[in-house]
Amino acid sequence: MLAGAMLAGWGLRRRDTAGGAAALGAAALLYRGGTGHCHVYEALGVDHGRSRGTGIAADRFSDTRQRLGGRRGILVEESITINKPIAEVYRFWRDFEHLPQFMEHLASVTVRDAGVSHWVATGPAGTRVEWDATIINEVDNQVIGWQSLQGSTIATAGSVNFDETEHGTRVRVRLQYDPPGGRLGAMVARLFGEEPNQTIREDLRRLKRLLETGEIPTTEGQSSGRRTMVMHPSARKSGQHSYSQRPLRAGAAR
Amino acid sequence: MRAVCWEGTNRIGVQRVPDPSILNPRDAIVRITSTAICGSDLHLLDGFIPTMRRGDILGHEFMGIVEEVGHGVKNLNRGDRVIVPFPISCGNCWFCTHELYSCCDNSNPNAWMAEKLYGYSPAGLFGYSHMMGGYAGGQAEYARVPFADVGPFKVPQTLTDEQVLFLTDIFPTGYMAAENCSIQRGDTVAVWGGGPVGQFAIRSAFLLGAGRVIAIDTVPERRRMAEAAGAETLDSMDPDVFEKLRDMTGGIGPDSCIDAVGLEAHGPHLDYYYDKAKTMAMLATDRISALRQAIFACRKGGTVSVPGVYGGFLDKVPFGAVVQKALTIKSGQTHVQKYLPRLLRHIQNGDIDPSFVVTHRVSLDDAPLMYKTFRDKQDGCIKVVMKPN
């Protein structure tokens, strides 16, 4: 689900360091390919039967588990520290309908019934991805884990852990997903040059800013001299002193 | 409104731009009554600070009257007269709650850019490049002030604009530079750079108990201004600055050294030409001859305090001297908000009248000329104050 949002959004991202990103993706795949190890399930304790979860039968997820446990699948891990009490951070995240407030590419999340929610992400050129997910593990103020339901367009699983530190609440996110085939798969392949960690890092940064300050700092919509071409008459008058007497042309920003 | 815009290296213009508006709940709009050109603005003029874009509104030393507040601002009202600190600080993050306001975690919308250069992002600043947030600055008729419930500081009507304007930056910057020296009563403090920050560092060092201050600058009127505060002075172009400092301190060296010059230093020695060649060839980002000399001249176990702006990667830093002489280096963009109450008290008590530093009073439209006059130290220029309205 979160992964889906990221997945759909990568194409819009410009925070590239293409080489590093490709290497990161490749490393994750190699690691997974070599070990068949699933970090999300490990974080959740699912593989080790330590789940204190909702008690839903495990075979309901066998499809997702298979798809994420194999050679395919991508893992992203990021963390951030938020200067707010753990209970407040946990509560905010636990209501998944809050997530689109800070996850840039998530259009909506609708909670349907006990643990099941419907997710909509939008991506490049009007791409729209939808899936259903369910909570598979939750411990108050410690961990929330989820995965997509069988048959979803995207197989995805994720977890978020919360710990108290001297600088605030540490939030650690792990996401895994298996890119779908077909048209979406082609898009994913094209997006491989981007940097998934940076995407999720920016999402977490927005979460931190929203919770700590109540808003997300921005400069979008502020004034600048980039879209003006008329120099003030008095400026023109003193233009003889100016380093540049040329007013900016419209659209000539940068 | 009219605003001073960066149009490229060596190109400053005054343009008509849209008036600012409230974008976030904790914003305010301030009608600017006085705004100054800072020495650090000259680094923008000269193209030393990366990630500037044509059309960026400059200026981070401004004050005025609150015109409008967002619904999240409860402690300011329309009509309040405020000075606006140059770092934008949220007041909520771990750093702000520890009075490290210039290290605010939340105010830089382009934190990812600064992280690429610095590892972690400092606070957003007004009018000081996109890496530092890309916020429109205050050399304009109006400015949008984010986190207005934390930054803007109300000032009494009994004080003039020129008495309080420099609380926005250079007074606290000079003060923090002196405070960072951990001055013991009677200490000798050497200050490189007699520009506005150097002048406030000199006076702050005396306020904090220094016995002697030695100011080092090549511009005669700046040395005279330093002498007026009780400092002894040396000419920075004198090749014997180190020897003279040594003699003046009985062979020990100054207890602390303040570099209020920053990344565009000039000097009489070969290392200046080396820096100049390297920065011109884009092989280095900063010219650091003042910093080298400060480190070299400082007594063993002393402190080198660096309020001067450095931006990137410094070449030929005599770090051996730092280690072998057990020096402490302290620096940082100023945590302005932390110092405001005590510095306002100093002004009200008459311990200092910051208006001493002003040499030029002009209108906003004169900005292009005044940037050049200030940079080239012509016409006795030390500090320029502009009146936008």
Boltz contact constraints between the chains, C-beta under 6 A:
constraints:
  - contact:
      token1: [A, 15]
      token2: [B, 112]
      max_distance: 6.0
  - contact:
      token1: [A, 83]
      token2: [B, 93]
      max_distance: 6.0
  - contact:
      token1: [A, 83]
      token2: [B, 94]
      max_distance: 6.0
  - contact:
      token1: [A, 167]
      token2: [B, 94]
      max_distance: 6.0
  - contact:
      token1: [A, 209]
      token2: [B, 106]
      max_distance: 6.0
  - contact:
      token1: [A, 212]
      token2: [B, 92]
      max_distance: 6.0
  - contact:
      token1: [A, 212]
      token2: [B, 93]
      max_distance: 6.0
  - contact:
      token1: [A, 212]
      token2: [B, 106]
      max_distance: 6.0
  - contact:
      token1: [A, 213]
      token2: [B, 90]
      max_distance: 6.0
  - contact:
      token1: [A, 213]
      token2: [B, 92]
      max_distance: 6.0
  - contact:
      token1: [A, 213]
      token2: [B, 106]
      max_distance: 6.0
  - contact:
      token1: [A, 215]
      token2: [B, 24]
      max_distance: 6.0
  - contact:
      token1: [A, 215]
      token2: [B, 25]
      max_distance: 6.0
  - contact:
      token1: [A, 215]
      token2: [B, 26]
      max_distance: 6.0
  - contact:
      token1: [A, 217]
      token2: [B, 107]
      max_distance: 6.0
  - contact:
      token1: [A, 217]
      token2: [B, 109]
      max_distance: 6.0
  - contact:
      token1: [A, 218]
      token2: [B, 109]
      max_distance: 6.0
  - contact:
      token1: [A, 219]
      token2: [B, 109]
      max_distance: 6.0
  - contact:
      token1: [A, 219]
      token2: [B, 134]
      max_distance: 6.0
  - contact:
      token1: [A, 219]
      token2: [B, 135]
      max_distance: 6.0
  - contact:
      token1: [A, 221]
      token2: [B, 23]
      max_distance: 6.0
  - contact:
      token1: [A, 222]
      token2: [B, 136]
      max_distance: 6.0
  - contact:
      token1: [A, 222]
      token2: [B, 144]
      max_distance: 6.0
  - contact:
      token1: [A, 223]
      token2: [B, 17]
      max_distance: 6.0
  - contact:
      token1: [A, 223]
      token2: [B, 18]
      max_distance: 6.0
  - contact:
      token1: [A, 223]
      token2: [B, 20]
      max_distance: 6.0
  - contact:
      token1: [A, 223]
      token2: [B, 136]
      max_distance: 6.0
  - contact:
      token1: [A, 224]
      token2: [B, 55]
      max_distance: 6.0
  - contact:
      token1: [A, 225]
      token2: [B, 5]
      max_distance: 6.0
  - contact:
      token1: [A, 225]
      token2: [B, 15]
      max_distance: 6.0
  - contact:
      token1: [A, 225]
      token2: [B, 17]
      max_distance: 6.0
  - contact:
      token1: [A, 225]
      token2: [B, 55]
      max_distance: 6.0
  - contact:
      token1: [A, 226]
      token2: [B, 55]
      max_distance: 6.0
  - contact:
      token1: [A, 228]
      token2: [B, 15]
      max_distance: 6.0
  - contact:
      token1: [A, 228]
      token2: [B, 16]
      max_distance: 6.0
  - contact:
      token1: [A, 228]
      token2: [B, 17]
      max_distance: 6.0
  - contact:
      token1: [A, 230]
      token2: [B, 16]
      max_distance: 6.0
  - contact:
      token1: [A, 231]
      token2: [B, 15]
      max_distance: 6.0
  - contact:
      token1: [A, 232]
      token2: [B, 2]
      max_distance: 6.0
  - contact:
      token1: [A, 232]
      token2: [B, 14]
      max_distance: 6.0
  - contact:
      token1: [A, 232]
      token2: [B, 16]
      max_distance: 6.0
  - contact:
      token1: [A, 234]
      token2: [B, 365]
      max_distance: 6.0
  - contact:
      token1: [A, 235]
      token2: [B, 14]
      max_distance: 6.0
  - contact:
      token1: [A, 235]
      token2: [B, 365]
      max_distance: 6.0
  - contact:
      token1: [A, 238]
      token2: [B, 365]
      max_distance: 6.0
  - contact:
      token1: [A, 241]
      token2: [B, 368]
      max_distance: 6.0
  - contact:
      token1: [A, 241]
      token2: [B, 369]
      max_distance: 6.0
  - contact:
      token1: [A, 242]
      token2: [B, 13]
      max_distance: 6.0
  - contact:
      token1: [A, 242]
      token2: [B, 368]
      max_distance: 6.0
  - contact:
      token1: [A, 243]
      token2: [B, 10]
      max_distance: 6.0
  - contact:
      token1: [A, 243]
      token2: [B, 11]
      max_distance: 6.0
  - contact:
      token1: [A, 243]
      token2: [B, 12]
      max_distance: 6.0
  - contact:
      token1: [A, 244]
      token2: [B, 7]
      max_distance: 6.0
  - contact:
      token1: [A, 244]
      token2: [B, 11]
      max_distance: 6.0
  - contact:
      token1: [A, 244]
      token2: [B, 13]
      max_distance: 6.0
  - contact:
      token1: [A, 248]
      token2: [B, 55]
      max_distance: 6.0
  - contact:
      token1: [A, 253]
      token2: [B, 55]
      max_distance: 6.0
  - contact:
      token1: [A, 254]
      token2: [B, 53]
      max_distance: 6.0
